Amino acid sequence: MVNQARESISVFDIFKIGVGPSSSHTLGPWKAALQCIANIQKKDSLAAVEKMQVLLYGSLAKTGHGHGSDIAVMMGLCGEDPETIDVHSILPKVAQINDSGMIVLYGEKAIPFQPATDIVFLKNENLPFHPNGLSFLISMKDGREICATYYSIGGGFIVQEGDTASTTTQPIVELPFPIDTANDLLRWCMKGLSISDVVMENELAWRSEEATRIGLLHIWETMRDCIYRGCHTQGELPGGLKVKRRAFDLNKKLMGGTLAPDYDTWLSKIQAGGNSFQYTLDWVSCFALAVNEENASFGRVVTAPTNGAAGVIPAVLQYFVCFCNGKDPDKIIRFLLTASEIGSIFKKGATISAAMGGCQAEIGVSSAMAAGALTECMGGSQRQTLMAAEIAMEHHLGLTCDPIGGLVQIPCIERNTMGAIKAITASQLALQSAPDFAKVSLDKVIKTMWDTALDMNSKYKETSDGGLAVNIPLGLSEC
């Protein structure tokens, strides 16, 4: 584990709006570059910078091209915000840097920069703290050489080498209900609070309840818009694998050959189609495909808790809205609060980084988050909610991360559909079960996940050195 005890993690640390395709390989390096520039501004001046080189290590180097790590670094150095940047402007900005041989730091100071030589992929070198390491080598006009090293530890969280401060984006606070484990959470729930109640009370340490509610509904709107956009965009995913988008065709087929002009019309048409098992199953898969196809296309997504697993929670929440009478904003807020706390417990007790734990740390964690959140919103008790999260993770244990070509496409996109379906199944099982008879607790499955991560061969940890990544020809289309 690479976290600190009693780390205070907000719902807005777990759910972050950003750009695909990877939270650890795209969003993390982007934020590291932003922080590096901010530190230079604080301690020196951008005008004093003469030259800069960026070194990517380990997993960042091995799959960095496919994940857009180099693009992310350049956008961060330019001072672009991943939450607000026009995603259609990213590639033109990169082309301009390549063509001019210059990069404008934070929009203020132009320095010579050749991406082909100034972003170095050190595929055979690893830094000791985490597989996702990157260093900024900065030459100053007065002759000083500065080296700033960062680690992207999963879910868009970053740590600077030598910095003991929290990796969260929120101010450090004392929470009324500090939580490290599922047992901690249950103890606070004994006061008569639901899990989402406990989380909301903690969020009050950072901001007002109204601000939290507004922020969470914005998170949902971003998820919702991503689903709708992915279901109405056709074509081929970038990266060279020639993977065809499937959500568009599936959506059109399920809609009887027509397309809806807006989200509300689309939702109404989906609901009018009934709720048979096959129909519901197809839609959940469609929702998840849509998000992760957007993610693979450098689209705007919500890290939940990672980009590679960004489709699971939106798909399950959209299922809840469509088929379980979950359109009430209060229910949506409860869903996201509960999901975030489960994700936080996994981050503290294990990892949410595929480079540390394989895909069990991404799809597995997101499935557990969605299962628990759905269970609370469907009327489950606190213990049933945690039971659902445990069931979902138990059946993702050992899942490897072996992306073909280093792209978040095969098998990542389909895995989101499986994670969503497993989450719904886990919730149903928990709702029909008595937790008193459960043999495995959530804390035990988190420990087991971490033990499994430590035992897992590094070639199955987002390096593209094993599994499907070496057994499938790069030219093969996804079936």
Secondary structure by P-SEA (a helix, b strand, c coil): ccccccccccccccbbbbbcccccccaaaaaaaaaaaaaaaaccccccccbbbbbbcccccccccccaaaaaaaaaaaccccccccccaaaaaaaaaaaacccccccccccccccccccccccccccccccbbbbbbbbcccbbbbbbbbbbcccccccccccccccccccbbbbccccccaaaaaaaacccccaaaaaaaaacccccaaaaaaaaaaaaaaaaaaaaaaaaccccccccccccccaaaaaaaaacccccccaaaaaaaaaaccccaaaaaaaaaaaaaaaaaaaaacccccccccccccaaaaaaaaaaacccccccaaaaaaaaaaaaaaaaaaaaaccccccccccccaaaaaaaaaaaaaaaaacccaaaaaaaaaaaaaaaccbbbbbcccccccaaaaaaaaaaaaaaaaaaaaaacccccccccaaaaaaaaaaaaaacccccccccccccccccccccccc
